Every structure is written in structure tokens, then in C-alpha cells.
Amino acid sequence: MLQVLASKVMANAESVDYLVIGAGVAGLRAAIELARHGEVLVVTKEALGESNTHYAQGGIAVALSGEEDIALHLQDTEYAGDGLVYRSAAQVLVSEGPLRVEELIAWGTGFDRLNGQLLLAREAAHSLPRILHAHGDATGAEISRSLLAIARQHPRIRFADWTMITNLVAEDGRAVAADLFAPESASLRRIRARAILIASGGAGQVYSDTTNPAVATGDGIALAAQAGAELADMEFYQFHPTALSLPGVPRFLLSEALRGEGAYLRNHSGERFMDRYHPQLELAPRDVVARAIAREGMGANPGESLPVYLDMRHVEGIDLNQRFPGISRFLALHGLSLHRDQIPVRPAAHYLMGGIRTDLDGRTTLRGLYAAGEAACTGVHGANRLASNSLLEGLVFGARAANAILEDGLSLPSVEAHATTPTAPDPIQIEAAITALRTMMWQDAGLLRDRQSLEDGSAKHREISEELSQFAKPEQGSRRLYEAHALVSLAQAILLAAQARTESRGAHFRNDYPKRDDENFRKHSVELNEEIRFEQW
Ligand SMILES: Cc1cc2nc3c(=O)[nH]c(=O)nc-3n(C[C@H](O)[C@H](O)[C@H](O)COP(=O)(O)OP(=O)(O)OC[C@H]3O[C@@H](n4cnc5c(N)ncnc54)[C@H](O)[C@@H]3O)c2cc1C
């Protein structure tokens, strides 16, 4: 009798109070807050420090000099966002930013100083110097180091590195659990939580040319959408104007701060060309600079490309190797020097303004699921992010999401345990599908788009998606397969939103609709189940 009863009792999945997906600035800031009230498990796809946060060079924008600076920071953020910044979100960002950054300094983040005073740099589209940086051009690594140091000391924070989330379980309109895959042991296990925070960062890997590291495949965004959460503004992908352009070398970022320190852009004839595109010249908003570089780099014949250069040879009074040690080291590996050479550059996918739609406190449209940082879309960046606003976004909205989770106080759900050991499918076929997808996205849904390119892209997308569907079986799994599914779903979301927005705004430029159309499109795109609608926020 006892045995019969025991077999009827559902074995609950293992549990934690709060499950945080991602250990970048947003996930870590949230975890530190959440740990005051319960047990936190932070999951990361690779080693703890590997994230977009780690690679952030230029710095963190923050208005530390009072009300006027805060008002100007808001104005700059709205201007860069090209009429689509959700003002309430931007207001939160700029006004809570100083508090969050002061807290970070108190926790040991070593921003660069001169005679004890914080050094402030200026970047594109900022009306004042207000960018704090660390070790010259290693700001993200320093922020990541200091947050990790605090989080690691906390007895209620556990980490699961080299582990990836592959599925979100939703029951009765609430996210209740997630499946975690550890590639080394090929084991998949389910874990339930009172709340799940997606802080899994961006999705630059959906494009063949990107500044983002390999972990940035947009998994959290794709899974949230599959679980029933709304996405927003997916058509807005920021292309950084100046990634290193050397054959066979990764698109290493050449920070905006180089132009802040006076770098010029020159075309193949040595001409400084930005005066033909924008009055702020090299410090114009990113999308303008990126498109200008793309145009200057187009040859007379289709497919022909011409080099475009970043030039600092004229900059005097700064030791560029000292100010930009990381960049200088990387360039030296390839025989280049900021003092001596013109550096070949081209745009690369950099930052996703869209993502999982959230309110100002990280709540998604699915109960129990929260999002913060680059994976989330509060509307704070509108159609184009102001340089160096995203590290700040991670801090401010990471903390707010944690507070909302605590305030909502959801109970621990019951969820049946589930564990399996999937077998790895053919890696060559999966890699080929990923490469085809990324190339298609660059060509058809990249910096310049139009109806034809987006339709071509959608047709290729269907083929790639069909190819991958043979691997859509639960008993098959590998990190690259899960990533391939995420990338396909992300690409679909971007293609749909880019087709629906028949205007040009911020980072979304349509050759066939080159003008901004406020009457019809001063609105955010919202996607659910592959349906798009536009909403005013
Ligand atoms: C080269 C570069 C330079 C930049 N420079 C600046 C700058 O100067 N200033 C600025 O403000 N912004 C900059 N940015 C942008 C900024 O770094 C990011 O927007 C920000 O750090 C994102 O933080 P996040 O916490 O949202 O995500 P991330 O820092 O990207 O962290 C994502 C985390 O999620 C984990 N993850 C992803 N998928 C999964 C999964 N399936 N399962 C488990 N874990 C997962 C990753 O392992 C990682 O730990 C830069 C970005 C890049 C790439």
C-alpha cells in the first residue's frame, strides 16, 4: 500500500528561490539584490566572466554632476533614440544611474582617476563628457570583476557555469521552471523557481559580422517568446560603425571613445567624409556613422568594397597606448598602431535595442518571468542606443527587476522533475545552417534593408528552418543545436518586425522607405506568436 502511494506522489523538480540566467552586469546586479532575501542560482553559458559586459570598452555613461547633467543625459538619450525612446524608462535610467554607479564605486569598481578625481570621457551624441572608464578601455571587465567579487562572497548565491538554459516551462500563464543543459556531461535537468530572471544579453551572433562574443546568441529572448512572452522593437539592431576590418580577424571593436578623443574617418582616397552626412561629424549618432561608412565603402561595381579608415595620427597630447591599452595591444598583434597607422574599419552588429518586452520593473508579459539588460526591451533606447548607456541600463534595471521579484513574492511552484541525457546530432550540418543564417541576416536584414531583401531573407530563413527541423527532437541536444534554434527564432522576429516597419528610424534603415514616418510609426513594434502590432508607449 505504501509503495502504491509513493509511486503516485509526483517527484518535484529541484528548486531554488530565484533563478538568474546570465552573469553579465544585469544578472549579477540583480543576484546581489535577490540574495538578501533568498537562495539564488546564477547560470552562465561559459566561464563566469564571459559576457558582452566583459568586452565593454568605452565606459559607462552617468550624470554625476547634478540635475542639469541628468536633464541633458535624458535629452541626449532621447535624441539618439530617434523619436522612440520611452521617456519614463529613460527618466528612470538617468535619474537612478548616479546612485547605482556610486554603489558600484563603493563596492570596489576602480574607475580611472586623475589626482583622485574621476576622469570623464566624451562619446558620440553626448553633449557633455560623462563616460566613466576603467583601465583605459577595459570598463566592462572591471565592472564584471567587482560585481563577481561581491556575488562570490555571498553565501546565498550559487553559480552554475558552462551550463545553458534550453527551455522555459510555463504552466497556467506563469513561468515555473527552466531546463538546464550541461554540455560536458550532456545532462539536461529541470529546475523550478519562485521567479526566473532572463539576463542573457544580446544576440549579435545572429549576424555574420558582430562585435559580440560567441555566447551572444539571444537564447533567453527566443525562449521567452516560445514560452509566450511578448517581444518588442526587434527591428532595431545597432551596428557599431567601427569594428576592425582585417580578413580572417574577428570584428574587434574600436570604441567610440577613439572618436571622442579626436579620431577622423577617411575613405579610400584619404578624404574625411563625415561632413557630407551629419553636422556632428565623427560624433554623430551611431546609425548615421555606420551607414556613412557602409556607403563610403561601396565600390562602383556591385559587391566591390573599398576600405574605410579610422585615423588618429594627428591626435597630439595623449599617449594613445596608455589611454587605450587593450585596443593598442590587439592592434599590435596585427602589426598596427594608433599613433602610426590608419586602421581599416567596417560596421558590425553590436547591440539589440529590442528584446523581451518589460515594464519599468523588469516584469515581462508572462507572470513569474522577468528580464533585464540587453535581453530586455523597456523602450529606454528607442530606435538607437546612446553610446555607453547599456552598462548603466544593466545596473539600474537589474536592481529594479530584483526588487519587483521580491515585491511580487510568488510562491515556489510544484513542477514534475525531468532529467535526460540527449545525444548530440551531426555538428557539421548544424554549423552549416548557422553560417547560412548569419550570412543571410547580414546581407538581407543588415544595415540597409528593403522589401526585396527582407523577402529574400525570409525565403532563405524558411529553408534553413526546415533543414534544422530534422533536429527538433527532444532526445537530441548540443549547445550548438540549442543555439541554432534560438538564432532561427531571433532571425524570424527581426525579419518580421523589419518588414512591418515601412519607414526608416534610428538603426532601422529601409532603402525603399528612407524617411521617418511619425504619423504611422512613432510606435513600438510588439510581437507575439509571430504576429506584429504597433503600440504607442
Ligand atoms: C565589444 C563590446 C563593447 C561594448 N562597449 C560598451 C561600452 O563601452 N559601454 C556600454 O554601456 N555598453 C557597451 N557594450 C554593450 C554592453 O556591454 C552590453 O549591452 C551589456 O554588457 C549587456 O549586459 P547584460 O548583463 O544584459 O548581458 P551580458 O553581459 O551579455 O551577459 C549575458 C550573460 O548571459 C549568459 N547566457 C547567454 N545565453 C545563455 C543561456 N542560454 N544559458 C545560460 N546563460 C546564458 C552569458 O553566458 C552571460 O553570462 C559593448 C558590447 C560589446 C560586445
PDBQT file of the ligand as one rigid body, heavy atoms in Angstrom, charges set to zero:
ROOT
HETATM    1  C1  LIG A 601      32.723  44.704 -27.724  1.00  0.00    +0.000 C 
HETATM    2  C2  LIG A 601      31.641  45.406 -26.943  1.00  0.00    +0.000 A 
HETATM    3  C3  LIG A 601      31.865  46.661 -26.406  1.00  0.00    +0.000 A 
HETATM    4  C4  LIG A 601      30.869  47.326 -25.685  1.00  0.00    +0.000 A 
HETATM    5  N1  LIG A 601      31.148  48.545 -25.116  1.00  0.00    +0.000 NA
HETATM    6  C5  LIG A 601      30.214  49.115 -24.319  1.00  0.00    +0.000 A 
HETATM    7  C6  LIG A 601      30.516  50.303 -23.596  1.00  0.00    +0.000 A 
HETATM    8  O1  LIG A 601      31.616  50.828 -23.654  1.00  0.00    +0.000 OA
HETATM    9  N2  LIG A 601      29.539  50.824 -22.811  1.00  0.00    +0.000 N 
HETATM   10  C7  LIG A 601      28.294  50.273 -22.681  1.00  0.00    +0.000 A 
HETATM   11  O2  LIG A 601      27.445  50.797 -21.954  1.00  0.00    +0.000 OA
HETATM   12  N3  LIG A 601      27.999  49.147 -23.362  1.00  0.00    +0.000 NA
HETATM   13  C8  LIG A 601      28.924  48.542 -24.151  1.00  0.00    +0.000 A 
HETATM   14  N4  LIG A 601      28.613  47.393 -24.803  1.00  0.00    +0.000 N 
HETATM   15  C9  LIG A 601      27.290  46.789 -24.607  1.00  0.00    +0.000 C 
HETATM   16  C10 LIG A 601      27.213  46.171 -23.217  1.00  0.00    +0.000 C 
HETATM   17  O3  LIG A 601      28.427  45.541 -22.914  1.00  0.00    +0.000 OA
HETATM   18  C11 LIG A 601      26.094  45.156 -23.111  1.00  0.00    +0.000 C 
HETATM   19  O4  LIG A 601      24.916  45.660 -23.651  1.00  0.00    +0.000 OA
HETATM   20  C12 LIG A 601      25.827  44.806 -21.660  1.00  0.00    +0.000 C 
HETATM   21  O5  LIG A 601      27.027  44.486 -21.008  1.00  0.00    +0.000 OA
HETATM   22  C13 LIG A 601      24.848  43.652 -21.575  1.00  0.00    +0.000 C 
HETATM   23  O6  LIG A 601      24.810  43.196 -20.260  1.00  0.00    +0.000 OA
HETATM   24  P1  LIG A 601      23.827  42.026 -19.879  1.00  0.00    +0.000 P 
HETATM   25  O7  LIG A 601      24.031  41.759 -18.434  1.00  0.00    +0.000 OA
HETATM   26  O8  LIG A 601      22.471  42.325 -20.339  1.00  0.00    +0.000 OA
HETATM   27  O9  LIG A 601      24.322  40.775 -20.763  1.00  0.00    +0.000 OA
HETATM   28  P2  LIG A 601      25.765  40.146 -20.968  1.00  0.00    +0.000 P 
HETATM   29  O10 LIG A 601      26.817  40.928 -20.333  1.00  0.00    +0.000 OA
HETATM   30  O11 LIG A 601      25.922  39.826 -22.398  1.00  0.00    +0.000 OA
HETATM   31  O12 LIG A 601      25.649  38.768 -20.177  1.00  0.00    +0.000 OA
HETATM   32  C14 LIG A 601      24.893  37.712 -20.684  1.00  0.00    +0.000 C 
HETATM   33  C15 LIG A 601      25.066  36.501 -19.813  1.00  0.00    +0.000 C 
HETATM   34  O13 LIG A 601      24.089  35.530 -20.174  1.00  0.00    +0.000 OA
HETATM   35  C16 LIG A 601      24.695  34.268 -20.311  1.00  0.00    +0.000 C 
HETATM   36  N5  LIG A 601      23.907  33.465 -21.243  1.00  0.00    +0.000 N 
HETATM   37  C17 LIG A 601      23.578  33.725 -22.529  1.00  0.00    +0.000 A 
HETATM   38  N6  LIG A 601      22.808  32.742 -23.014  1.00  0.00    +0.000 NA
HETATM   39  C18 LIG A 601      22.648  31.852 -22.011  1.00  0.00    +0.000 A 
HETATM   40  C19 LIG A 601      21.982  30.607 -21.889  1.00  0.00    +0.000 A 
HETATM   41  N7  LIG A 601      21.297  30.056 -22.905  1.00  0.00    +0.000 N 
HETATM   42  N8  LIG A 601      22.044  29.956 -20.710  1.00  0.00    +0.000 NA
HETATM   43  C20 LIG A 601      22.741  30.466 -19.675  1.00  0.00    +0.000 A 
HETATM   44  N9  LIG A 601      23.385  31.644 -19.723  1.00  0.00    +0.000 NA
HETATM   45  C21 LIG A 601      23.344  32.308 -20.877  1.00  0.00    +0.000 A 
HETATM   46  C22 LIG A 601      26.088  34.562 -20.792  1.00  0.00    +0.000 C 
HETATM   47  O14 LIG A 601      26.908  33.452 -20.517  1.00  0.00    +0.000 OA
HETATM   48  C23 LIG A 601      26.410  35.798 -19.945  1.00  0.00    +0.000 C 
HETATM   49  O15 LIG A 601      26.817  35.399 -18.664  1.00  0.00    +0.000 OA
HETATM   50  C24 LIG A 601      29.604  46.719 -25.524  1.00  0.00    +0.000 A 
HETATM   51  C25 LIG A 601      29.366  45.457 -26.067  1.00  0.00    +0.000 A 
HETATM   52  C26 LIG A 601      30.370  44.800 -26.760  1.00  0.00    +0.000 A 
HETATM   53  C27 LIG A 601      30.098  43.439 -27.324  1.00  0.00    +0.000 C 
ENDROOT
TORSDOF 0
